């Protein structure tokens, strides 16, 4: 198993890649992500894991340039989940949704390269139907898990409506 690459973040906000013994930029950290390299960003003084913070910073910079991926409404909705009883489920739900999207994207690209005898529209219609079925399945499982969690919490009402 490959060792995790350590990047140290110093108080002056500079990032030091311990593998290559050199300072790197946020864009170079982004390239590590694109390359699939496993790394952690650690505070040089305290050792605290800052990986998520740096990744969010990269996202924020890219959202400010060109066409943003996240709408204001979507970001507002995500913020509303912080502190909500469903907060714990939201991250895994988004992660699973993105995983399904990536799998479907791979299938779509594969089918696109094998377009022999099939029109693009019929292929897109088939893909759309399969995606809808997958999304419905993910949402159903999410809601079942959320309902089960709500019933498992102390003080939750029973199914018959009696406490």
N, C-alpha and C positions, 0 to 999 in steps of 0.2 A: 504494500500500500504506500502510495506516494505521501511524502510529508507535506503538511500544509505550509504554504508560503506565508511568511510573516512580513507585514508592512507596518512600520512604526510611524505613528503620527506625533509630531512634535508640537509644543505650544505655539510655535510660529506658523502652524498649519501646514508645514511641509511634511511630505510623505517619503519615508525612507524604505526602500525595498531591500531587505536583508539578504535576499538570494543573489542579487546582482551588485550589492554594496553601492547603491546609488540612489539619489533622490529621484522621485518620479512625479508625474502630474496626475490629476484626476482622469485625464483622457487616457493615460497609460493604464490606470486602474480599470477603466472601462474596457480597454482592450484585453486585459486579463479575463474579465467577465466574458467577453465575446469569444475568447480562445478556450473557455471552459476550464481555466486554471483555478485550483482551489487555493484560497488565500484568506487570511484574517488581517484586519487592520486593528492594531493595538496601540493604546496610548503609551507613548515612550516612557512616561514617568510612572504611571500607576499600573499599566498592564491591562487596563479595562478594554473590553472588546468594543471597538467602534465601527465594526464592519457595516452594520445596518445603517448607521449614521452617514457613512461615506457613500454607500450605495444610494441612499435617499438624496444625498447632495448631487450625485451624478444625474439622477432622474430629474431633480429640480432644474439643473442647468439645461438639460435637454428639453424640458418642457418649456423653457423660456425662449428657445430657438425654433424657428420654423413652425411646423404644424404640431401642436401639442397632442398627445395621446389621450390625456385625461381632461374631461370637461370640468368646468367649475362645479356643475351639479354633481358629477360623480365624486369629485374630491370632497364636496360638502357632505355627501351621504356617507362616505368612508369616515370622515371626522365624527359624524353623529354616532357611529358604532363604538367609539372609544367610551368606556364607562358603561355601556349598555350590557345587559345580561347576555346578549348574543355575540359580544366581542370575541370570545374564545373560538367561536365557530366561523367567524367571518374570514379569518386568515386562511384556514384550511379550505374553506369553500372557494375562495378566490384562487388559491393554489391549485386545487383540483380542476377548477374551471379552465385555468390557463393550460394545465397539462392536457386536458381533453382537446382544447383548441389547437395546441401544438401537434398532437397526434393526428387530428383531422387535417391540419395543414400539410403534414407529411404525406398522408394518404392522397390528398388533393393533388399535390405536386407529382406523386407517383402516377396517379391516374391521368393527369394532364400529359405526361410523357407517353402514355399508352393510349392516346386518343383514337387509335385506329378504328374506324367504323362507327364512332359515336360522336354526336354533335356536342359542342361545348354546353349548350343549354340543357340537354337531357342529363348530362353528367352533373351539372350544377344543381339541377332539380333533385337528382338522387342524393347528392351530397347534403343538400339542405334538409331533406327529409331525415337522413341519418343523424345529422347534427341536432335537429329538433328533438328526436327521440333520446339522444344522449343527454341533452340539456334537461329534458323533463325528468329523466332518471336521476341526474345529479341533484336537481331541485327537490324531487320527492325524497331522496335519501337525506338531504340536508334538513328538510322539514321534519322527517321522522326522527332524526337524531336530536334536533332541537326540542321536539315535543317530549321525547323520552327523557331528555335532560331536565326539562321543566317539571315533569312529573316526579323525577327523582330528587328534586330539591326539597328541603324541609319546608313544610307549610304549603306545598302545592296542592291544589284541589284535585280530588280523585275524578276519574272519568264520569262517575255518576253525578257529579256536581256537589257532592257532600264533602265537607272538610275531613 
